[in-house]
Amino acid sequence: MALKYARAPIVPKFRPQIYASDTAYDPPEFGLLGYLEKMHLTGETPMETAKRCIVNEALTRTHGKQKEAARILRISDRVMNYWCADLQLRPKDRKKGD
C-alpha cells in the first residue's frame, strides 16, 4: 500500500547559528597561520614569528647546539649565528633592561 501524501521532514524549530557575528565563538584556526597567530610576540611580523619558532624547535631538538641545528635547517653556521643574535635567543645578545 503506497502513501498518498509525502511526509514532511522533521526539522527542529531553533537552530543556533555557530558562526554568527554576535556570538563569542570564533572558528578554530588550522594550519601554520593559525599557529603563528597564537605564537606571535608584540610588534612581530608573521615571518619573524615563523623564523623564531623554527629556530627554537631546531635548537630544542639538538639540545642547544647551533651547528647541528644549522645542519637540520640546511643553512650555514654563520646564518644560524646571525639568526640567534637577531632573535636574541642567547643571553649575551639581550641588552640590559629588555
N, CA, C and O atoms as a MOPAC input file, in Angstrom:
PM7 MOZYME 1SCF
protein

 N      0.83600 1    -1.16000 1     0.00000 1
 C      0.00000 1     0.00000 1     0.00000 1
 C      0.89400 1     1.24000 1     0.00000 1
 O      1.70000 1     1.40700 1     0.91500 1
 N      0.77500 1     2.09100 1    -0.97600 1
 C      1.59200 1     3.29100 1    -1.11600 1
 C      0.96900 1     4.44600 1    -0.35100 1
 O     -0.25100 1     4.54200 1    -0.21300 1
 N      1.83900 1     5.32400 1     0.14200 1
 C      1.35900 1     6.51100 1     0.84100 1
 C      0.85900 1     7.53300 1    -0.16500 1
 O      1.47400 1     7.75700 1    -1.20800 1
 N     -0.25300 1     8.14100 1     0.16500 1
 C     -0.80400 1     9.14700 1    -0.73400 1
 C     -0.12500 1    10.49900 1    -0.54800 1
 O     -0.02000 1    11.28500 1    -1.48900 1
 N      0.32900 1    10.75800 1     0.65500 1
 C      0.92000 1    12.06300 1     0.96400 1
 C      2.38100 1    11.87100 1     1.36300 1
 O      2.71800 1    10.91900 1     2.06700 1
 N      3.23500 1    12.76900 1     0.91700 1
 C      4.64800 1    12.72200 1     1.32100 1
 C      4.77500 1    13.30400 1     2.72000 1
 O      4.15600 1    14.31600 1     3.05000 1
 N      5.55900 1    12.66800 1     3.50200 1
 C      5.75000 1    13.15100 1     4.87300 1
 C      6.73800 1    14.31700 1     4.87500 1
 O      7.74100 1    14.31300 1     4.16100 1
 N      6.42800 1    15.28700 1     5.67800 1
 C      7.32900 1    16.43100 1     5.82900 1
 C      8.47900 1    16.02800 1     6.73600 1
 O      8.26900 1    15.33500 1     7.73200 1
 N      9.69700 1    16.45500 1     6.40300 1
 C     10.82500 1    16.11500 1     7.27400 1
 C     10.71200 1    16.82500 1     8.62000 1
 O     10.21300 1    17.94700 1     8.71300 1
 N     11.17800 1    16.15700 1     9.63600 1
 C     11.15300 1    16.74500 1    10.97900 1
 C     12.36400 1    17.66100 1    11.09900 1
 O     13.50900 1    17.21200 1    11.03100 1
 N     12.09800 1    18.93400 1    11.27600 1
 C     13.15200 1    19.93300 1    11.38000 1
 C     12.99200 1    20.65300 1    12.70900 1
 O     11.89700 1    21.11700 1    13.02800 1
 N     14.05100 1    20.75500 1    13.48400 1
 C     13.91600 1    21.49100 1    14.74200 1
 C     13.59900 1    22.95800 1    14.46500 1
 O     14.05100 1    23.53600 1    13.47700 1
 N     12.81800 1    23.53600 1    15.35800 1
 C     12.38900 1    24.91600 1    15.15600 1
 C     13.53600 1    25.90300 1    15.39600 1
 O     13.60100 1    26.94600 1    14.74400 1
 N     14.42700 1    25.58300 1    16.31700 1
 C     15.51000 1    26.50900 1    16.65500 1
 C     16.84100 1    25.88700 1    16.27400 1
 O     17.17500 1    24.79300 1    16.72900 1
 N     17.59800 1    26.57800 1    15.44400 1
 C     18.94400 1    26.16100 1    15.09300 1
 C     19.91100 1    27.27100 1    15.49800 1
 O     19.86800 1    28.35800 1    14.92200 1
 N     20.76700 1    27.02400 1    16.46100 1
 C     21.71200 1    28.08700 1    16.84300 1
 C     22.71700 1    28.32900 1    15.72700 1
 O     23.20500 1    27.38400 1    15.10700 1
 N     23.01800 1    29.56900 1    15.47900 1
 C     23.99300 1    29.91700 1    14.45100 1
 C     25.36300 1    30.00000 1    15.10500 1
 O     25.64200 1    30.90000 1    15.89700 1
 N     26.18800 1    29.06100 1    14.76300 1
 C     27.50400 1    28.97800 1    15.39100 1
 C     28.40700 1    30.11300 1    14.91800 1
 O     29.17100 1    30.66600 1    15.70900 1
 N     28.32800 1    30.45900 1    13.64800 1
 C     29.24500 1    31.44300 1    13.09400 1
 C     28.64900 1    32.84100 1    13.02600 1
 O     29.14700 1    33.67700 1    12.27200 1
 N     27.61400 1    33.11500 1    13.77800 1
 C     27.01400 1    34.44400 1    13.75100 1
 C     27.99200 1    35.45200 1    14.33400 1
 O     28.77100 1    35.13200 1    15.23200 1
 N     27.94500 1    36.65500 1    13.82100 1
 C     28.89400 1    37.67400 1    14.26100 1
 C     28.61200 1    38.15900 1    15.67700 1
 O     29.49300 1    38.73400 1    16.31500 1
 N     27.39700 1    37.93500 1    16.17900 1
 C     27.06200 1    38.41500 1    17.51200 1
 C     27.44400 1    37.43100 1    18.61000 1
 O     27.25100 1    37.73100 1    19.78800 1
 N     27.97800 1    36.27300 1    18.26200 1
 C     28.37800 1    35.31000 1    19.28000 1
 C     29.85900 1    35.47400 1    19.59800 1
 O     30.60200 1    36.11400 1    18.85400 1
 N     30.26200 1    34.90300 1    20.68700 1
 C     31.66300 1    34.98400 1    21.11100 1
 C     32.48900 1    33.84500 1    20.53100 1
 O     33.67700 1    33.73300 1    20.83400 1
 N     31.88500 1    33.00100 1    19.70600 1
 C     32.58600 1    31.84300 1    19.16300 1
 C     33.37900 1    32.23700 1    17.93100 1
 O     32.83500 1    32.83900 1    17.00500 1
 N     34.64800 1    31.90600 1    17.91400 1
 C     35.49000 1    32.10200 1    16.73600 1
 C     35.84200 1    30.72900 1    16.19700 1
 O     36.23000 1    29.84600 1    16.96200 1
 N     35.71300 1    30.53500 1    14.89400 1
 C     36.06400 1    29.22400 1    14.35700 1
 C     37.54700 1    28.93700 1    14.57600 1
 O     38.36600 1    29.85300 1    14.50800 1
 N     37.90500 1    27.68200 1    14.83700 1
 C     39.31300 1    27.37400 1    15.10200 1
 C     40.16500 1    27.59500 1    13.87000 1
 O     39.74000 1    27.33600 1    12.74400 1
 N     41.36500 1    28.07200 1    14.09800 1
 C     42.31900 1    28.29100 1    13.01300 1
 C     43.18300 1    27.04800 1    12.87100 1
 O     43.73500 1    26.55000 1    13.85300 1
 N     43.29800 1    26.55600 1    11.66100 1
 C     44.11200 1    25.38400 1    11.39400 1
 C     45.30700 1    25.78300 1    10.54200 1
 O     45.28800 1    26.81200 1     9.86700 1
 N     46.31900 1    24.97900 1    10.58100 1
 C     47.47000 1    25.20500 1     9.73600 1
 C     48.50300 1    26.10700 1    10.38300 1
 O     48.41800 1    26.44600 1    11.56300 1
 N     49.46300 1    26.47700 1     9.58600 1
 C     50.59700 1    27.24700 1    10.07600 1
 C     50.22000 1    28.65800 1    10.48000 1
 O     50.71000 1    29.15300 1    11.49500 1
 N     49.36600 1    29.31700 1     9.72100 1
 C     48.99600 1    30.69200 1    10.05800 1
 C     48.23100 1    30.77000 1    11.37000 1
 O     48.42800 1    31.70500 1    12.14600 1
 N     47.37100 1    29.81000 1    11.62400 1
 C     46.66200 1    29.77900 1    12.90100 1
 C     47.62000 1    29.59400 1    14.06600 1
 O     47.45300 1    30.20600 1    15.12100 1
 N     48.62400 1    28.74900 1    13.87100 1
 C     49.63900 1    28.53100 1    14.90400 1
 C     50.45900 1    29.79400 1    15.12700 1
 O     50.77200 1    30.14200 1    16.26600 1
 N     50.81200 1    30.48800 1    14.03200 1
 C     51.62600 1    31.69300 1    14.15600 1
 C     50.86500 1    32.82500 1    14.83200 1
 O     51.46500 1    33.63900 1    15.53500 1
 N     49.55000 1    32.88800 1    14.62700 1
 C     48.76600 1    33.91300 1    15.30100 1
 C     48.79100 1    33.72200 1    16.80600 1
 O     48.75400 1    34.69800 1    17.55600 1
 N     48.85300 1    32.47600 1    17.25500 1
 C     48.90500 1    32.19800 1    18.68700 1
 C     50.28800 1    32.48700 1    19.26900 1
 O     50.40200 1    32.88000 1    20.43000 1
 N     51.32400 1    32.29500 1    18.47800 1
 C     52.69100 1    32.36000 1    18.97900 1
 C     53.36400 1    33.71500 1    18.80100 1
 O     54.48200 1    33.89900 1    19.28300 1
 N     52.73300 1    34.66200 1    18.13400 1
 C     53.42600 1    35.90800 1    17.81100 1
 C     53.63000 1    36.78700 1    19.04500 1
 O     52.82600 1    36.77700 1    19.97700 1
 N     54.70400 1    37.53000 1    19.02600 1
 C     55.00900 1    38.50000 1    20.07500 1
 C     54.57700 1    39.88100 1    19.59600 1
 O     54.35400 1    40.08900 1    18.40300 1
 N     54.46100 1    40.80600 1    20.51100 1
 C     54.02800 1    42.15300 1    20.16100 1
 C     55.03100 1    42.79700 1    19.21400 1
 O     56.23400 1    42.78700 1    19.47300 1
 N     54.53300 1    43.35600 1    18.11700 1
 C     55.38900 1    44.03000 1    17.15100 1
 C     56.14100 1    43.10600 1    16.21800 1
 O     57.08100 1    43.53400 1    15.54700 1
 N     55.74900 1    41.86000 1    16.16500 1
 C     56.45400 1    40.87500 1    15.36000 1
 C     55.61200 1    40.50000 1    14.14200 1
 O     54.40400 1    40.29400 1    14.25700 1
 N     56.24600 1    40.41300 1    12.98800 1
 C     55.53000 1    40.01900 1    11.77800 1
 C     55.37500 1    38.49500 1    11.75700 1
 O     56.09800 1    37.79500 1    12.46700 1
 N     54.44900 1    37.97500 1    10.95700 1
 C     54.30500 1    36.51200 1    10.88000 1
 C     55.57400 1    35.80900 1    10.39400 1
 O     55.86000 1    34.68900 1    10.81700 1
 N     56.33300 1    36.45700 1     9.51200 1
 C     57.57700 1    35.83000 1     9.04000 1
 C     58.60700 1    35.73900 1    10.16600 1
 O     59.30400 1    34.73300 1    10.29100 1
 N     58.70100 1    36.78800 1    10.98300 1
 C     59.62600 1    36.74400 1    12.11800 1
 C     59.19900 1    35.68600 1    13.13100 1
 O     60.03500 1    34.99700 1    13.71600 1
 N     57.89700 1    35.56900 1    13.32800 1
 C     57.38400 1    34.54900 1    14.24300 1
 C     57.72800 1    33.15900 1    13.73300 1
 O     58.15200 1    32.29800 1    14.50300 1
 N     57.54500 1    32.93800 1    12.42500 1
 C     57.85800 1    31.63100 1    11.84600 1
 C     59.33800 1    31.31100 1    11.99600 1
 O     59.70500 1    30.19100 1    12.35100 1
 N     60.19000 1    32.30100 1    11.72300 1
 C     61.63200 1    32.07400 1    11.84000 1
 C     62.00900 1    31.75900 1    13.28900 1
 O     62.81300 1    30.86200 1    13.54300 1
 N     61.42800 1    32.49700 1    14.23400 1
 C     61.73300 1    32.26600 1    15.65200 1
 C     61.28200 1    30.87800 1    16.08200 1
 O     62.01700 1    30.18500 1    16.78600 1
 N     60.09500 1    30.46300 1    15.67500 1
 C     59.58400 1    29.13900 1    16.05000 1
 C     60.42600 1    28.01900 1    15.44600 1
 O     60.69900 1    27.01700 1    16.10600 1
 N     60.83400 1    28.19100 1    14.19300 1
 C     61.63200 1    27.16400 1    13.51900 1
 C     63.01600 1    27.04500 1    14.15400 1
 O     63.50300 1    25.93800 1    14.38600 1
 N     63.64100 1    28.17500 1    14.43300 1
 C     64.97000 1    28.14500 1    15.04900 1
 C     64.88600 1    27.56200 1    16.45400 1
 O     65.74000 1    26.76800 1    16.84900 1
 N     63.85800 1    27.95100 1    17.21400 1
 C     63.69600 1    27.39700 1    18.56700 1
 C     63.51000 1    25.88700 1    18.53500 1
 O     64.08800 1    25.17200 1    19.35200 1
 N     62.71100 1    25.40200 1    17.60000 1
 C     62.48500 1    23.95800 1    17.52300 1
 C     63.76100 1    23.22200 1    17.12700 1
 O     64.05900 1    22.15700 1    17.66900 1
 N     64.50800 1    23.78300 1    16.18800 1
 C     65.76500 1    23.13900 1    15.77700 1
 C     66.75900 1    23.11500 1    16.93200 1
 O     67.44000 1    22.11100 1    17.14200 1
 N     66.84900 1    24.21100 1    17.68200 1
 C     67.76500 1    24.23900 1    18.82100 1
 C     67.30200 1    23.29600 1    19.92900 1
 O     68.13000 1    22.70400 1    20.62200 1
 N     66.00100 1    23.15300 1    20.10200 1
 C     65.48800 1    22.22800 1    21.11200 1
 C     65.81500 1    20.79100 1    20.74100 1
 O     66.19700 1    20.00200 1    21.60400 1
 N     65.67100 1    20.44200 1    19.47100 1
 C     65.96900 1    19.08100 1    19.02800 1
 C     67.43700 1    18.74100 1    19.16800 1
 O     67.79100 1    17.58900 1    19.41900 1
 N     68.30600 1    19.74900 1    19.00400 1
 C     69.74900 1    19.49700 1    19.06800 1
 C     70.34500 1    19.85900 1    20.42200 1
 O     71.56500 1    19.93000 1    20.56800 1
 N     69.49300 1    20.08400 1    21.40400 1
 C     69.92000 1    20.41800 1    22.77300 1
 C     70.79600 1    21.66800 1    22.80900 1
 O     71.77100 1    21.73200 1    23.55800 1
 N     70.43800 1    22.66600 1    21.98800 1
 C     71.11700 1    23.96200 1    22.01300 1
 C     72.37300 1    24.05800 1    21.16900 1
 O     73.05700 1    25.08100 1    21.21700 1
 N     72.69500 1    23.05200 1    20.41400 1
 C     73.90800 1    23.08300 1    19.58600 1
 C     73.58400 1    23.74500 1    18.24600 1
 O     72.86200 1    23.18900 1    17.41800 1
 N     74.13500 1    24.94000 1    18.05600 1
 C     73.81200 1    25.73300 1    16.86800 1
 C     74.28400 1    25.07400 1    15.58200 1
 O     73.59700 1    25.13900 1    14.56200 1
 N     75.42800 1    24.45300 1    15.62200 1
 C     75.97600 1    23.85600 1    14.41000 1
 C     75.08400 1    22.71900 1    13.90400 1
 O     74.84300 1    22.60700 1    12.70200 1
 N     74.60100 1    21.88700 1    14.80700 1
 C     73.71100 1    20.79800 1    14.41000 1
 C     72.34600 1    21.33600 1    13.98900 1
 O     71.72900 1    20.80400 1    13.06600 1
 N     71.86800 1    22.39000 1    14.65900 1
 C     70.59000 1    22.99700 1    14.28100 1
 C     70.68200 1    23.60300 1    12.88200 1
 O     69.73600 1    23.52000 1    12.09900 1
 N     71.82900 1    24.21300 1    12.57300 1
 C     72.02700 1    24.77300 1    11.23000 1
 C     72.02200 1    23.66800 1    10.18500 1
 O     71.50200 1    23.85100 1     9.08500 1
 N     72.59700 1    22.53100 1    10.52400 1
 C     72.61400 1    21.41100 1     9.59500 1
 C     71.19100 1    20.88000 1     9.35500 1
 O     70.85200 1    20.51000 1     8.23100 1
 N     70.36300 1    20.84300 1    10.39900 1
 C     68.97300 1    20.40200 1    10.24200 1
 C     68.20900 1    21.35900 1     9.32800 1
 O     67.44400 1    20.92900 1     8.46500 1
 N     68.42500 1    22.65800 1     9.52600 1
 C     67.72500 1    23.67200 1     8.73600 1
 C     68.35300 1    23.88900 1     7.36100 1
 O     67.81600 1    24.62600 1     6.53500 1
 N     69.49300 1    23.24300 1     7.12400 1
 C     70.22300 1    23.36800 1     5.84800 1
 C     70.61800 1    24.81000 1     5.56200 1
 O     70.44100 1    25.32000 1     4.45600 1
 N     71.15800 1    25.44700 1     6.59300 1
 C     71.71500 1    26.79200 1     6.45500 1
 C     73.14200 1    26.74200 1     6.97800 1
 O     73.54100 1    25.77700 1     7.63100 1
 N     73.90500 1    27.78500 1     6.69000 1
 C     75.29600 1    27.80100 1     7.15400 1
 C     75.34500 1    28.13600 1     8.64200 1
 O     74.38400 1    28.63800 1     9.22500 1
 N     76.50600 1    27.83700 1     9.23500 1
 C     76.69900 1    28.15500 1    10.65000 1
 C     76.63800 1    29.65900 1    10.88800 1
 O     76.13700 1    30.11000 1    11.91800 1
 N     77.14300 1    30.42500 1     9.94100 1
 C     77.13200 1    31.88800 1    10.07800 1
 C     75.71000 1    32.43800 1    10.07500 1
 O     75.38200 1    33.33000 1    10.85800 1
 N     74.86500 1    31.90300 1     9.19200 1
 C     73.47200 1    32.36200 1     9.14300 1
 C     72.76400 1    32.00400 1    10.44200 1
 O     71.98800 1    32.80200 1    10.96700 1
 N     73.02500 1    30.81600 1    10.95900 1
 C     72.41400 1    30.40500 1    12.22600 1
 C     72.86900 1    31.31400 1    13.35900 1
 O     72.06700 1    31.69400 1    14.21300 1
 N     74.14500 1    31.66300 1    13.37100 1
 C     74.66600 1    32.56200 1    14.39400 1
 C     74.01000 1    33.94300 1    14.27700 1
 O     73.67100 1    34.56000 1    15.28700 1
 N     73.83600 1    34.42000 1    13.05300 1
 C     73.18700 1    35.71600 1    12.83500 1
 C     71.73400 1    35.67800 1    13.29500 1
 O     71.26300 1    36.61400 1    13.94100 1
 N     71.02000 1    34.59900 1    12.96500 1
 C     69.61000 1    34.48800 1    13.35400 1
 C     69.46300 1    34.43200 1    14.87000 1
 O     68.55300 1    35.04600 1    15.42700 1
 N     70.34800 1    33.70700 1    15.53700 1
 C     70.27400 1    33.62300 1    17.00300 1
 C     70.54400 1    34.98900 1    17.63300 1
 O     69.90700 1    35.36100 1    18.61800 1
 N     71.48500 1    35.72800 1    17.06300 1
 C     71.75500 1    37.07600 1    17.57300 1
 C     70.59600 1    38.00800 1    17.27200 1
 O     70.21300 1    38.81800 1    18.11600 1
 N     70.03500 1    37.90000 1    16.07300 1
 C     68.92600 1    38.76100 1    15.66900 1
 C     67.68000 1    38.50200 1    16.50900 1
 O     66.96700 1    39.43900 1    16.86800 1
 N     67.41400 1    37.23600 1    16.82300 1
 C     66.24200 1    36.86900 1    17.61300 1
 C     66.49400 1    36.95700 1    19.11800 1
 O     65.58300 1    36.74000 1    19.91700 1
 N     67.72300 1    37.27300 1    19.49800 1
 C     68.14100 1    37.39500 1    20.89400 1
 C     67.82100 1    36.12200 1    21.68200 1
 O     67.22600 1    36.17300 1    22.75800 1
 N     68.22000 1    35.00700 1    21.13500 1
 C     67.97500 1    33.73000 1    21.78800 1
 C     69.00400 1    33.43300 1    22.87100 1
 O     68.72800 1    32.69200 1    23.81500 1
 N     70.18800 1    34.01400 1    22.73000 1
 C     71.23500 1    33.77400 1    23.71200 1
 C     71.24400 1    34.90800 1    24.73100 1
 O     70.92100 1    36.04600 1    24.39200 1
 N     71.61000 1    34.61000 1    25.97200 1
 C     71.64300 1    35.66400 1    26.99400 1
 C     72.61500 1    36.79900 1    26.66300 1
 O     72.35900 1    37.95000 1    27.01400 1
 N     73.72000 1    36.48800 1    25.99400 1
 C     74.69900 1    37.53900 1    25.69200 1
 C     74.19000 1    38.52600 1    24.63700 1
 O     74.71100 1    39.63600 1    24.52800 1
 N     73.16300 1    38.12300 1    23.85100 1
 C     72.62600 1    39.00500 1    22.81700 1
 C     71.55600 1    39.94300 1    23.34800 1
 O     71.20100 1    40.92400 1    22.69400 1
 N     71.04400 1    39.64400 1    24.53200 1
 C     69.99500 1    40.50100 1    25.08600 1
 C     70.61700 1    41.71800 1    25.74500 1
 O     71.59800 1    41.62100 1    26.48200 1
 N     70.02800 1    42.84800 1    25.46100 1
 C     70.51200 1    44.08400 1    26.06700 1
 C     69.98300 1    44.19900 1    27.48300 1
 O     68.90600 1    43.69200 1    27.79800 1
 N     70.72900 1    44.85300 1    28.31700 1
 C     70.27100 1    45.05800 1    29.69900 1
 C     69.05100 1    45.97200 1    29.67800 1
 O     69.02300 1    46.98000 1    28.97200 1
 N     68.05800 1    45.60500 1    30.45600 1
 C     66.83500 1    46.40300 1    30.52800 1
 C     65.73100 1    45.86600 1    29.64100 1
 O     64.60200 1    46.35100 1    29.70900 1
 N     66.03100 1    44.85600 1    28.79400 1
 C     64.98100 1    44.25700 1    27.94200 1
 C     64.34000 1    43.10300 1    28.64600 1
 O     63.43800 1    42.47000 1    28.09700 1

